[in-house]
Amino acid sequence: MVMGGCIGNTQGEHGLDLVVTYSSTNGTVVESYEEGERVDISGVELTFDFSQTTSEAELTRYGVNFLDGTPGTTIEADEGSLVTVEFFEHGLHEIALFALDEDGQQVITTVLIRIELRMIWTELATYEPLPMPLNSLPNNGGIPPAAILIESIVENPELIENIGGGQDVEITWGLIDDTNSACQRQEGSVDEGQTVSWNTVHFNTYEAHELTVQYEEGQDHINIHQTVVLQYEEVETLPNV
């Protein structure tokens, strides 16, 4: 296998010169949750251009193979030269780009892709907020993210719009590990018609966690809006166009 990710200089023994260009090698999957249920997921599409690949024999196929057992994506050379793949899993993904000619000659180069994850969590009018699961371990078994970035906003809406009549609410945030221990903890109080937020970063990404909002004292419903990002070290192959 030829390692690389640069234009040209990836050549077979009989004149197959693999040249692949790509303008992006990273992206962010976005998952949206409402009342604890995932309601939407937006993947990351990356496109690889094989149009500058040449061979002494007729080119027959271009493709992208995932090296984790996931089925690859190919296109016949007479149908086009762009191969687009979509990622729905966070992690560092090594993929193989290849071209094949009619003589059976194949040349391969590998590229490292960085896919991060942003989770958007919403709960409305609750006294008993649900725990938000944070599984930072990538499904491909690779290196976990470098950090977990957390923004949690708790809103105490007006009991009666423009009139009020509600009370303040006491809460406690927690980042809980798989032994049910609090890795981080923060207390907060939110007055009627106001919001309070907790912003933190956690670097132990080698185990699953839960982000919790504990309703400690009060009578009003609260709304919860949370954004969590699984952020990876920027070690991906650089774009070449």
N, C-alpha and C positions, 0 to 999 in steps of 0.2 A: 504494500500500500504506500502511496506517495502522500506524505503529510504536507499540508500547506494552507492555502486560502488566499493566495496571491494570483494575479493575472499571469497566465503563461507559465513556461518552465515546468509543466506537468505533462510529460510526453511519453508515449509508449515506444516500444522498440521498432515499430514499423510505421511511424509517421502520424500516429494519432496524438494530436496536441490538444489537451483539455484546457480550455480557457473559460472560466465561469466568473461572471461579475454579479455583485449584489450590493445594494445600497443600504441595507440594514441587517444587523445580526442580533438584535435584541428587541424586546417589547414587554408589555404588561398585560396579562390576563386580568379581566375585571369581572368579579362575581358580585351580584346584588342579592341581599337577603331581606325578607320582610317577615316579621313575627317568627323568626327562627328558621324559615324555609327559604332555600335558594330559589329565586324567581327568574334569574337571568345570568348568563355567562357570555362574555365577549372574548373570543380568542385572538391570537396574534397571527397574522398572515405574513409570510416572508417569501419573496420571489427571487429565483436564481435564473440568470440569463446565460444560456449556452451558445448564443449566436456566433461567438468568435471562435468556437471550437472547430478544428479542421482535422482531416485525415486523408491519407493517400487512397484509402478505400471509402466507399460510401458510408456515411454515418447513418445508423439505424435507430438509436434510442438514447435519450437523456433521462437522468433520474436522480432522485434524492432518497437515500435509505436512512432510516433511523436505526441506530446501533443498539437499541434496547428491545428488539424483537417486534416493534410496531411495524405494520406493513408500510412499504415505501410508496413513493409517487413517481410515475414515469410518464413520458410522452414520446411518441414516435417522431423521429427526426423530420419526416416529411409532413408532420402536422403542426410543427412549431418548435420553438427553442426556449420557451419560458416554462419553468416548473415552479408552481406555488404550493407551499405547504402551510398548514395551520397548526398552531400549538394551543392546547388547552390546559397543560400541566406546567406549573412553575418548576424551575430547576435550570441547571446547566446541561445542555443537550449536545452531544457530539453527533454530527450527521455526516454521511458520506455522499459526495456529489460524484456522479460517474457519467461517462459517455461510452457507447458501444458502436462498433462499425460492423459492416457485413462480413468481414473476415473473422469475426468473433473476438477481436481485440477490445479490451476494456481498460480504461484508465480511471483511477479514483483519486480524489483528494478529500480531506476532511476539514470540517469547519465547526467551531464551538459556538453555540447559541446560548444567550442568556435570556431567560424568561422569568419575569417577576410576577407577583400576584398582588392585586389590590382588592380587598373585600370591603363592601359597603353594607352596613347593617342598620336596619331601622325597626324600632318597636314604638308603637303609639298607645297611649292611654293605658299604662300598665302600673300595677302595684308590685308585680312579681317579675322583674326582668329576667329573661332567659340568659344562660351562659352562652357566650360566643366561642365556639371551638376554633382553635388556632393550631392547625397541623402544619408545622413548618418543615416536616420531613418530606423531601421530594419523592414522588412515586417511582422515579427511575433509580432510586437507591444511590444517587449521587451526593455531592457535597451540599449540606444545608445552606440556607441563606446566611448572610453576614449579620443581619439584624432584623428585628421586628419593630416596625414603627407604628405607634398607636396614637390615635386621636379619638377620644370619647367625649361626646357632648350630651349632657342631660338637660332637658327643658322642663320647666314647671309652667305649663300654659295657664292663662287666666281662667279661673273657674267659670266666670260669666264674662264674655267679651265686653271690654270697656267699663266693666263694673268691678270685677275682682271678687273678693270674698273668700279667697283661698288662703293657704298657709305655706310656710316654707317647708321644704323636705330635706331630711338628712340622708345622705347616701355614703357608701363606701365602695370604691373601686378595688378590684383585686385582679392580679395576674397569677393564676393558679396552675401549678405544675401537675404532672401525672401522679404524684404522691399526695395530692390534695393540700400541698403547702403553698402559702402565698409568697411568690417570688418578689412581687411588688404590691404595695397597698397605698391607697390615698383616700382620705376622707374629704367630703364636700357637703356644702349646703347651698340650696338653690331656692330663692324667693319666688313667689308667684309672679308669673310673667317674665321670668329671667331664665338664663341658661348658665351652666357652669361646665367647665371642660377639664379634662385630664390629658396631657400630652406626655408621652414617655417613649423610651427606646429600650429594648431588651436584646441582649446579645447571646443568651443561651438558646440557641435554635436547634439543639440536638434532641429535643423531646417535645411532645405535644403539650399545649397549654389551653386554658380557658380564660377568656376575659369576662369578668363578672361585674355587675352593678348591684350591690345589695341595698335594698330599700330599708333604711334603719328606723326612721320616724317621720310621721306626717300623715296627712289625710288626702292629699291631691294625687291624681294620676300624673305620671311623668312620661315624657317622650324621650327616646334614646336614639342618637345618630352616631354611629361609630365607623371609622375608616382605619383599616389595618393594612399595612404594606409589608410584604416579605421581600426584602431588599438583598440582592446578591452582589458579591464583589464583581467589579467590571473587568472580567478576564476573557470576555468573548473575543472571537476573531474580529478584527476591524473590518469595516466595509471597504471595498476597493473601488468604488465609483463615487 
